[in-house]
């Protein structure tokens, strides 16, 4: 029997180290964690395709217990990043790689029918351009640019331009960037100029997160919505949650409505550590 879901999330499952105000915590992470759980808790049918060390497979139980279909392949390492937060708003951080689970091959993606494929790599090297081209033959693609501009350089992770962006972005229907990634890709610090240039490279809709909220550029129109958390305790996973929420609503609604919804869902998520815990449309707070 064919497997049919709304969204397939592809990327490394991460085991991260979070350092904030002198306190260290080991936490699950990555788009296949924060994004997939948000999608599922927003009511979508979700599958995950991932790679990690077999000894860390028990970390996938949290996804399976939510009803997410998990397709995992063993790797020599589990990917992870040490995030050292430098400011109280947790928007400035130093990132160091802790492990790397290796590249994906297109044959790792099972024959699942999906309305959308969310490609959410953690760092460069997970996904390459031939993978994107092959996947585009199976359906629409949503891509998190961090997996192409966040590059391992010795003991550090640095932002660098994606040299194949002009060839790769025309295959992307929804592109997620944050403000730093947008500047790395375009050389422009102005958010609207950067979003417009990314669309000019060929990407469909641009979803750009920044410290104050989310900016969407779709069909040559800008939409904006602020983040309004009552308190900030869950900065990690902000972008993954925002992108997931946008896509969840965008499957059935306009870009403008999806932008507003994504900001509201992300604001709720940032009020507590970990993934989005729940969402009630009638009473978001």
C-alpha positions as CSV (number, residue, x, y, z in Angstrom):
1,X,0.0,0.0,0.0
2,X,1.3,3.4,-1.0
3,X,2.4,5.7,1.9
4,X,0.8,9.1,1.6
5,X,1.7,12.1,3.8
6,X,1.5,15.9,3.6
7,X,5.1,16.8,4.1
8,X,8.4,14.7,4.1
9,X,11.2,16.4,6.2
10,X,14.7,15.4,5.1
11,X,17.9,16.2,7.1
12,X,20.2,15.1,9.8
13,X,18.8,14.6,13.3
14,X,21.0,16.6,15.6
15,X,22.3,16.1,19.1
16,X,23.3,19.6,20.1
17,X,25.0,21.3,23.0
18,X,23.3,24.5,24.1
19,X,25.3,26.9,26.3
20,X,23.5,29.9,27.8
21,X,24.6,31.9,30.8
22,X,27.1,29.3,31.9
23,X,24.6,26.4,31.7
24,X,25.1,23.5,29.3
25,X,22.4,21.2,27.9
26,X,22.4,18.3,25.4
27,X,19.3,18.6,23.3
28,X,17.8,17.1,20.2
29,X,17.7,19.4,17.2
30,X,17.5,20.0,13.5
31,X,14.6,20.5,11.1
32,X,13.6,16.8,11.4
33,X,13.1,17.4,15.1
34,X,11.7,21.0,15.6
35,X,10.1,21.2,12.2
36,X,8.6,17.8,12.0
37,X,7.1,18.0,15.5
38,X,5.7,21.4,14.8
39,X,4.1,20.1,11.6
40,X,2.7,17.1,13.3
41,X,1.3,19.2,16.2
42,X,-0.3,21.5,13.7
43,X,-2.3,18.5,12.4
44,X,-0.3,17.4,9.3
45,X,0.7,13.9,8.3
46,X,4.5,13.9,8.5
47,X,7.4,11.6,7.5
48,X,11.1,12.1,8.3
49,X,14.1,10.9,6.4
50,X,17.3,11.2,8.5
51,X,20.8,9.8,9.3
52,X,22.4,9.4,12.7
53,X,24.5,7.1,14.8
54,X,22.6,3.9,15.6
55,X,23.3,4.3,19.3
56,X,21.3,7.5,19.1
57,X,18.2,5.9,17.4
58,X,16.3,6.0,20.7
59,X,16.1,9.8,20.3
60,X,13.8,9.1,17.3
61,X,11.1,7.6,19.7
62,X,9.9,11.1,20.5
63,X,9.0,11.5,16.8
64,X,7.5,8.1,16.4
65,X,5.3,8.5,19.6
66,X,3.7,11.5,17.9
67,X,2.7,9.5,14.8
68,X,5.5,10.7,12.6
69,X,6.8,8.1,10.1
70,X,10.6,7.8,10.5
71,X,13.0,6.5,7.9
72,X,16.5,6.5,9.5
73,X,19.8,5.2,8.2
74,X,22.8,4.6,10.5
75,X,25.9,6.8,10.2
76,X,29.3,6.8,11.9
77,X,28.4,10.0,13.7
78,X,25.4,11.9,14.8
79,X,25.4,15.5,13.6
80,X,25.4,18.2,16.2
81,X,26.3,21.8,16.9
82,X,27.5,23.6,20.0
83,X,25.5,26.8,20.2
84,X,27.0,29.3,22.6
85,X,24.5,32.2,23.0
86,X,26.1,35.6,23.5
87,X,23.1,37.8,24.2
88,X,20.1,37.7,26.5
89,X,17.8,37.7,23.5
90,X,19.7,34.6,22.3
91,X,19.9,36.0,18.8
92,X,23.7,36.1,18.6
93,X,25.5,32.8,19.0
94,X,28.8,31.1,18.2
95,X,28.4,27.7,16.5
96,X,30.8,24.8,16.4
97,X,30.3,21.4,14.8
98,X,30.2,18.4,17.1
99,X,29.7,15.7,14.5
100,X,28.6,15.0,11.0
101,X,26.4,12.1,9.8
102,X,27.5,12.3,6.1
103,X,25.7,13.0,2.8
104,X,22.3,11.9,1.7
105,X,21.7,9.9,-1.4
106,X,18.5,10.2,-3.3
107,X,17.8,6.4,-2.8
108,X,17.5,7.2,1.0
109,X,14.1,8.8,0.2
110,X,11.5,6.1,0.3
111,X,8.6,5.9,-2.2
112,X,6.4,8.2,-0.2
113,X,3.7,10.4,-1.8
114,X,3.9,13.9,-0.4
115,X,2.4,17.3,-1.1
116,X,5.8,18.9,-0.3
117,X,9.4,17.9,0.5
118,X,11.0,20.0,3.3
119,X,14.8,19.8,2.9
120,X,16.2,20.9,6.2
121,X,20.0,20.2,6.4
122,X,21.9,21.4,9.4
123,X,25.2,22.2,7.6
124,X,26.8,22.1,4.2
125,X,27.6,18.6,2.9
126,X,24.4,16.9,3.8
127,X,22.5,17.7,0.6
128,X,24.0,18.5,-2.8
129,X,22.6,20.0,-6.0
130,X,22.1,16.6,-7.8
131,X,19.9,15.5,-4.8
132,X,17.8,18.7,-5.2
133,X,17.4,18.2,-8.9
134,X,16.4,14.5,-8.5
135,X,14.0,15.3,-5.6
136,X,12.3,18.1,-7.7
137,X,11.1,15.4,-10.0
138,X,9.0,13.9,-7.2
139,X,7.3,17.1,-5.9
140,X,7.6,20.7,-4.7
141,X,10.6,21.5,-2.6
142,X,10.9,23.7,0.5
143,X,14.6,24.4,1.3
144,X,16.3,25.7,4.4
145,X,19.4,27.6,3.1
146,X,21.4,27.0,6.2
147,X,22.4,23.6,4.9
148,X,24.2,25.2,2.0
149,X,25.7,28.4,3.6
150,X,26.7,27.0,7.1
151,X,30.1,25.4,6.3
152,X,32.4,23.4,8.5
153,X,35.8,25.2,8.7
154,X,38.1,23.3,11.1
155,X,36.5,23.6,14.5
156,X,34.1,26.3,13.5
157,X,30.9,26.8,11.5
158,X,31.1,29.8,9.2
159,X,28.6,31.4,6.8
160,X,29.7,31.3,3.2
161,X,27.9,32.0,-0.1
162,X,26.4,29.0,-2.0
163,X,28.4,28.9,-5.2
164,X,25.7,26.9,-7.0
165,X,22.7,29.1,-5.9
166,X,21.9,30.4,-9.4
167,X,21.6,26.8,-10.6
168,X,19.9,25.4,-7.5
169,X,17.4,28.0,-6.4
170,X,15.1,27.6,-9.5
171,X,14.3,24.1,-8.2
172,X,13.1,25.6,-4.9
173,X,9.5,26.6,-4.3
174,X,9.9,27.9,-0.8
175,X,13.3,29.2,0.5
176,X,13.9,29.8,4.2
177,X,16.8,32.1,5.3
178,X,17.6,34.1,8.3
179,X,19.0,37.6,8.1
180,X,22.6,36.5,8.3
181,X,22.1,33.8,5.7
182,X,20.3,36.2,3.4
183,X,23.2,38.6,3.6
184,X,25.7,35.8,2.9
185,X,23.8,34.8,-0.2
186,X,23.2,38.2,-1.6
187,X,25.7,40.6,0.0
188,X,22.7,42.8,1.1
189,X,22.0,43.7,4.7
190,X,18.6,45.2,3.8
191,X,16.1,42.4,4.4
192,X,13.7,43.3,1.6
193,X,16.5,43.8,-0.9
194,X,17.9,40.5,0.0
195,X,14.6,38.7,-0.3
196,X,13.9,40.2,-3.7
197,X,17.4,39.2,-5.0
198,X,16.9,35.6,-3.8
199,X,13.6,35.5,-5.7
200,X,15.4,36.9,-8.7
201,X,17.8,34.0,-8.5
202,X,14.9,31.7,-9.2
203,X,13.5,30.7,-5.8
204,X,9.7,30.8,-5.5
205,X,8.6,32.3,-2.1
206,X,11.2,33.6,0.3
207,X,10.6,33.2,4.1
208,X,13.1,35.3,6.0
209,X,13.3,35.2,9.8
210,X,15.0,37.9,11.9
211,X,15.1,39.0,15.5
212,X,11.8,40.9,15.3
213,X,9.7,38.6,13.1
214,X,9.2,37.1,9.7
215,X,9.3,38.6,6.2
216,X,7.8,36.8,3.3
217,X,8.3,37.8,-0.4
218,X,5.8,36.1,-2.7
219,X,4.7,37.1,-6.2
220,X,6.6,40.3,-5.9
221,X,4.7,41.3,-2.7
222,X,6.1,41.6,0.8
223,X,4.3,40.4,3.9
224,X,5.5,40.9,7.5
225,X,4.5,39.8,10.9
226,X,6.2,40.3,14.3
227,X,7.2,37.8,16.9
228,X,5.4,38.5,20.1
229,X,6.5,36.0,22.8
230,X,5.5,36.9,26.3
231,X,8.9,35.7,27.4
232,X,11.9,34.2,25.6
233,X,13.0,30.8,26.8
234,X,13.0,28.8,23.6
235,X,15.1,30.6,20.9
236,X,16.6,27.3,19.6
237,X,14.5,25.9,16.8
238,X,12.9,29.3,16.0
239,X,13.6,29.1,12.3
240,X,12.7,25.5,11.9
241,X,9.3,26.1,13.6
242,X,8.6,29.3,11.7
243,X,9.3,27.6,8.3
244,X,7.2,24.5,9.3
245,X,4.3,26.7,10.4
246,X,4.4,28.7,7.3
247,X,4.3,25.6,5.1
248,X,1.6,24.0,7.1
249,X,-0.7,27.0,6.6
250,X,0.5,27.7,3.0
251,X,-0.8,24.3,1.8
252,X,-4.3,25.6,2.2
253,X,-4.1,29.4,2.5
254,X,-2.5,32.6,1.1
255,X,1.1,33.7,1.6
256,X,-0.2,36.6,3.7
257,X,-2.2,34.4,6.0
258,X,0.7,31.9,6.3
259,X,3.1,34.7,7.3
260,X,0.8,35.8,10.1
261,X,0.2,32.2,11.2
262,X,3.9,31.4,11.2
263,X,4.8,34.4,13.4
264,X,2.0,33.6,15.9
265,X,3.0,29.9,16.2
266,X,6.7,30.8,16.5
267,X,6.0,33.3,19.2
268,X,4.3,30.5,21.2
269,X,7.2,28.2,20.6
270,X,9.7,30.7,21.9
271,X,8.0,31.0,25.2
272,X,9.4,27.6,26.3
273,X,12.4,25.4,25.5
274,X,12.1,22.6,23.1
275,X,9.7,22.1,20.2
276,X,6.2,23.5,19.8
277,X,4.2,22.0,22.6
278,X,0.7,22.6,21.3
279,X,-1.5,25.0,19.3
280,X,-5.1,26.0,19.7
281,X,-6.2,28.3,16.9
282,X,-8.9,30.0,18.9
283,X,-6.7,30.8,21.8
284,X,-3.1,31.0,20.7
285,X,-2.0,32.5,24.0
